[in-house]
Amino acid sequence: MRIMILNHQPKREGGPEYEARVAALLRSYASPGTSLEFHYPEDLGGTEITSQLRKGQALAGLHHALETPALVKKIIEAERLGFDAVVQTNNFDPAVEVARCAVRIPVIGVLRAACHFAATIADCFGLIAPLDSHAIYTRHIIDNYRMGPFVSGIKAINTYETGDLSRYHDLLVERLVAVGRELIDQGAHALIPLGARLVPYVVTPLELKPSSRCRLSIPSWSVFAARRRWCLEKTATASKAIPGPKV
């Protein structure tokens, strides 16, 4: 089984050490015999706008809309190159729904996979977004997925920068725990963090499990890692001959 792991933008977030760490983490989620290959889309324009939006922390979905043509092109290329599936690494599933209209191989978005996973282990769940603008954007996506009745709340930690965020590790843990507690108080039985560059690339799921430090008493914090493991394993069992248009 050969799966393309597709970044949502052409620009790389960190150096070789950072990319190697991320690649090793994602490979640890795959089943034995599954080959993961990491790819980036072409720059078809819009990167300057995205850069300005990120500097202003106004990431409410426009940047993903601008990325859609390049992502769909890359996903079509993946099918032609013989990949069995594509997993979009960005937690807001950019271009995933559109790309499914263009190829016959599975195209997996981790947000949708995580929501369905959480809904199988809990009556309701909360989502932790990097920024307030992400939280508003996430609500629109969740409603489009018809998952709204399962969501008890969406809150932001308002901590997000470009590049490798490892230097903010302790601050991220503190903010994630604080916001997680607020969502639990609102009735969440499971929690899904958004922003893979935060969790699991910098903060590991084990750091957020119940402990004397965190005191997050719901066992479903494991959904942080399970969402990616689950979608990779499900992709590995999917048939390549899914009905769809020939491109």
Secondary structure, 3 states (H helix, E strand, C coil): CEEEEECCCCCCCCCHHHHHHHHHHHHHHCCCCCEEEEECCCCCCCHHHHHHHHHCCCCCCHHHHHHHHHHHHHHHHHHHCCCCEEEECCCCCCCHHHHCCCCCCCEEEHHHHHHHHHHHHCCCEEEEECCHHHHHHHHHHHHHCCCHHHEEEEEECCCCCCCCCHHHHHHHHHHHHHHHHHHHHCCCCCEEECCCCCCCCCCCHHHHCCCCCCCCCCHHHHHHHHHHHHHHHHHHHCCCCCCCCCC
